[in-house]
Amino acid sequence: MIESCVHHCTFETGVFLDSEEVEIKLQLCLKCLSQLCSRQLTVQMMQNPQILAALQERLDGLVGSPSGYMESLPKVVKRRVNALKNLQVKCAHIEAKFYEEVHELERKYAALYQPLFDKRSDIIKAVYEPTDEECEWKQEEEEELTEMKEKAKLEEEKKDEEKEDPKGIPEFWLTVFKNVDLLSEMLQEHDEPILKHLQDIKVKFSDAGQPMSFTLEFHFEPNDFFTNTVLTKTYKMRSEPDESDPFSFDGPEIMGCTGCTIDWTKGKNVTLKTIKKKQKHKGRGTVRTVTKTVPNDSFFNFFSPPEVPESGELDEDSEAVLAADFEIGHFIRERIVPRAVLYFTGEAIEDDDDDYDEEGEEADDEEGEEEADEENDPDYEPKVQILPSQGLFQTDFNIQNAY
């Protein structure tokens, strides 16, 4: 007969064990008994509503609790952050007025759309028979994609020493970037010393009567890395249906973007790195070292996007790079610049997290499967577009609309 204890221990009755074997068996028994009691106690606790309520209350208290960064700031810096929060409140009031005016614009253009909607209804109901001219339609032609892509990475810089009496809010924009996943993924360690000199990011819109566009201006204080005081990135937009695919029109779309030339100080260009390779001569067998400069990963590649040719045709890699670029530029314009202080403190990040419900994970999985199927389809062509939704632009990358 064999008796067993939970996981580890088995005893054959009638079998003699020496003292050492008994001690080993006894230790195993005690271990199993401890595990069994622990599991039973856990089950009992989780079935007790009072314990569950207390546990839930404790967990709820942890949600949204500060990380400790804000508390560690000097009082003078906290005071200035409070001033920024007051400015943010004023921005919120202006934003509210903005959406009131957007609503009036929607009402105005609804009246312009209505005759077209009425005519569409008449055709559907056979009240109106369209003319031959109205029925004429151009066939779609497949577009061939051309080639283009850039990448990069380089030397790291030493961190600046902290000052006992900080001026303003040190590393404000760097902290904002590091707090936002979309932007922090672009940052390399060697970018951080440069971004400590970033003083402001501004959005400039094209003048009335000019083609639609907006420009992101990155204002830097004098530094040892480049001589520019402002780095710019301009996004060109259009708001008209594409003749080859009019059904895809759903508002203004970004057509392309242009960066700027960064005047790097000698030896400080983080978008390039130098590598050394040894080459052996086939005949003589001699070895020589060749130095080569290659692209390097860096946030500052953001200012050197792939150029869109006049034909508008891009290869898949370049289109993917531009799509990501447009997403980032749009996010900086719509979320980062208007709410910078809230991303600095982390409050805006919590708000963004609240925008996702419990089913979000499952929905993302389903979308992922659909995207995979589309990418495997040889006829699938990813579209780079931003769409207006009640006054704000959106991208195909599910940027959360604040309206």
N, C-alpha and C positions, 0 to 999 in steps of 0.2 A: 504494500500500500504506500502511495506517495502523497504527502500533504504539501501544499504550496502556499506561499505568502506573496500576495500581490504580483510583483515582477520578478524578484531576484531569487527567492529562497525555495528550495525543495528539500523535504526530509523523507527518507525511506525508513519506515518503522522497522525496528528490530535490527538496525544497522548501528554498530558501535562506532562512535567518533572520538578521537582524542581531544584533549583540551583546546589545542590550537584551532582545530576544525570547528569545534563548538563556538569558540570566540568569533571566528569569521562569520559563521552562520548567524550568530546572534546580532552582529553588527549590521548584516544585511537585513535582518528582520526589523530592527529598529529603524533603519532608513526607510523601508517600505511603509512601516506603520506611520512614520512622520509624514510621508508623501500622501498617504491615504487620508490622514486626519486633516491635512492642509486642504486637499481637494474637497472633502466633505464640508469643512468650515466655509470655504469659498462659496460652495453651492448654497449652503444655508444663508449666508450673508446676502447673496444676490436675490434670494427669495423673500428677503425682509424689506417691505416697502419703506420703512423708516430709514434704514441704512442706504437704500438706493436714492432716496430723496436727499439725504445729507451729502452723498457722493456727487449727485448731479449739481447741487448747490455749490459745492467746492469747485467742480469743473467749470461751471458757468462763471465763477469769480475769476478764473484764469484767462477767459476769453477777452482779448483786447487789452490785456495788461501790458504796461510799457516795458520795453526791452531794457531800459536803464540808461540808454544813450542820452535822452533828453535830460534826465536827472543829473547826469554827469557834467553837463555844460555849466560854465560860469554864470553867475546871476546876470551879469551885464548882457551876455549872449541870449539868455532866456528872455530878458526884457525886450530885446530886439525881435526875437521870434514872435513874442506877443504882439508887437507892432505890426509884423507881417500878417498875423492872423486877423487883426483889425482891418488891414487893407483887403484881405481875402473876403471878409464880410461885405465890404463895399463893392468888391468885384461881383459878389453873388447878387447884389441888388441890381447892378448894371446888367448882369446876365439875365435876370428875370425880365427886365424891360426889353432886352434884346428878343426874347422869345415871344413877347407880346407883339412886337413888330413883325416877327416871322409869321405869326398867325395871320396878321392882316395881309401879308404878302400871299399867303396860301389862299386866302379868300379871294384876292384879286385874280390870281391865275386860275382858280377853279372856274371862274366865269369864262375864261378864255378856252379852257379845256372842254367845257360843257357842250358847245356846238358839235365838236368832234365826237364826243360820247353819244350825243343824240343821233348823229348820222350813223354811227356804228350800230346803234340799237335799231334804227330804221332798216339797215341792210340785213341784220339778223332776223328781223320780223317780216322781211319781204315787203316792207312798206316802200322801200326805195331800191331801184336796180342801178348799181354803179355803172358808169360809162366804161368804154374800152380803155380810155386813158387812165381811169382810176384803177383798172384791173391789171394794168401793165406792171410787171415785176422783173427785176434783174436777178439772175441766178447767182448764187454764191460761188466764189472761186477759192480754191484752197491756196493758202499762203505757205510759202517755203520759208523756213527759219534760217537765218545766218548765224555766224559764230562770234562769241565775245565773252570773256570772263576774267575777273581779277581777284587776287587774294593777297594776304600778307602777315608778317610777324617780326619783333626786334628786341634790342637791349633794354634792360630794366634800369630805372632811375632810383636813386636813394630817396627815402621819404624825408620831407622837410621836418625840422625839429619843431615841436609844439612851443608856442609862446605863452608865457604866464599871463600876459595882458592882451588877449586877442582883439583885433579890430574887426568890427562888423560881425558877420557870421562866417567863420572860417569853413572852407571846403563845402559851401552850401550846395552848389550844383553837382559836385562830385558825389556828395551824399545822396542827392536826389537820384542820380544815375545808378548808384549802387543799390538803392532801395527798390528799383524797378527792374524786374526780370528781363523785360524786353531790351533794356539798355545795358544792364550789367553783363549780359551775355556778349556784348560787343567789346567790353573793356578788357584790356590786357594790363598786366601789372605795370608795364612801362608807360601806359597811358595816364595813370593816376597822378604822377607828379605834374604833368602838363595840365590836366583838368582842374588841379587845385588853383590854377590861375584864371579859370573861367569865371567871369564876373556877372554875366547876364546872357539870357537868350531872348531874343525878340522875334516877333512875327510881323512881317511887312506885307501888305496886300498891294496888288497892282492898282494903278490909278484908274479912275473912271474913264471909260472909253478905250482902255488898253486891254489886250488879251488877258484872260483870267490867269492869275498866278499868285503864289505866295512865296515869300522868302524867309528862311530861318537865318537869323543873324546871331552868331556866337561871339560875344565880346570878351576879349582877353586883356588882362593887365600886362604890362611889359614883362617879358620872361626870357629865359636863356635858350628856349627851344625854337622859336620862329619870330620873325619881325612883324608879322601881321597883327593888327589890333582887333580886326574883325574877320571871321571866317564865315562864308555864306553858302547856303544851299537853296536853290530856287526850283520850285515845282511848277511846271506849266500844266494848265488844265483846259478842258474844253467842255462845252455844254451843248452838244448837238449829236443827233443820232449818226451812227456809222452807216454809210450807204450799204456796205457789204453785210452788215448785221444789225439792222435797225431795232430788232426785237430785244437786243441786249441793252438798249439804252434805258437807264434808270437814274439819270441825273448826271452832274458833272463828273468827269473822270480825269485822273492824272495822266498826261500824255508823255511826260518825260521830265527829267531833272538835270540840272547842271550844278557842279560844285565850284570850287575856286582853287587857285594855285596857292599852296602853302610855301612861304619863303623860309625854309628850314635853315637853322644855323648849322654850320658845318659839323658833321658828326652827330647831329641830334635828330635826324630823320627816323622816326620810329616805324615808318611804313616800309622801310627797306632794311635788309640785314646782309651782312657780308659773310660768305662761306668760303672755306678753303678746301680744294680737292687736289689729291695727288694723282698725277698722270705718269704712266710708264711708257717710254718710247718702245715701239714694237721691235725696231732693229737693234738699237744700241743698248737697250735695257736701262737707260738712265731714267731717273725719276725727277719730276719737277712739280712744284706746288702752284696751282692756279687759283687766283682769288676771283670770286664772282659775286655780284650784287643781285639779290633776288627779293621779291615782294615778301612782306612780313605782316602778320595779323595785327591789326590796330584799329581802334575806334576812328582814327583820323582817315582811314580809307573811305569813310562816309562822305568825305568831300571830293572823292574821285570816283563817281559812279560810272557804270558802263554807258557809253553814248548810244543813243537810239539813232540808227541811220535814217536818211531821208525816206527810204522805202518803208520804214516802220517795222521791218522784219527783224526778229531776234531769234537766236537759238534758245533752246529750253533753259540752259544754265543761266544765260544772261537775263532771260525773262524772270527766272526765279530770284536772281539777285536784285533786280529792279523791283519786283513785287515786295520783297522784304524791305527794301529801301523805302518804298512808298508807305509801307505800313509804319515804319519808324518815324518818318517825317510827319505823317499825319498824326501819329500819337503824340509827338512832341508839340505839334501845333494845337491840337484839341484838348489834350489832357495835361501835359507837363507844364507848358507855359502858363495856362490859366490857373493851375492849382499847385504851383511849385512848392509852396510852403507845406501843403498837406502831404506831399510826397516826401518832403524832407523829414517831417515828424513821423511819417508812417501812417497817418490817419487816412489818407486817400487810398492806401493799399488795402486797409481793412474794408473800406467802402467798396472797392473793386471786388474783394472776396465775397462780400455780402450779395453781390449781383448774381452769384451762381447758386442755384438750388441744389438739393441733395441728388437730383437725378442728372445733374450736369455730367458726372463721370460716365454714366451709362450712355448719355447722348453723345459725348465725345467719342466713345468707342465706336458707336454706330457711324458717326460722321467719318471717323478714321477708316472704317471698312469701305465706305462709299468712296472716299478719296483714293484709297488704294486701287479700287476697281477702275476709277477714272484714269489714274496714272498708267494702268496697264492697258488701257484702250489706246490703240495707235492713232485714233482720230481725236483724242482729247487734247485740247489746247488751253492751258491755264490762262485766265484773264486777269489783267492788272487793271483794277478799277476802284474808284471810291464812289460811294453812293450817298445821296442826301437822304436823311430820314428826319422829317420834321425840323429842318433847319440846320442839322449838323451832318457832316460827312461821315460815312462809314467805309470800311474796306472789307474785302473778302476774307480778311483774317479775324473777323468777329471782334473788332475793337468795340468795347462797351460804349454805347451811346448814353450820354448823360441826360438827354432830354426825355 
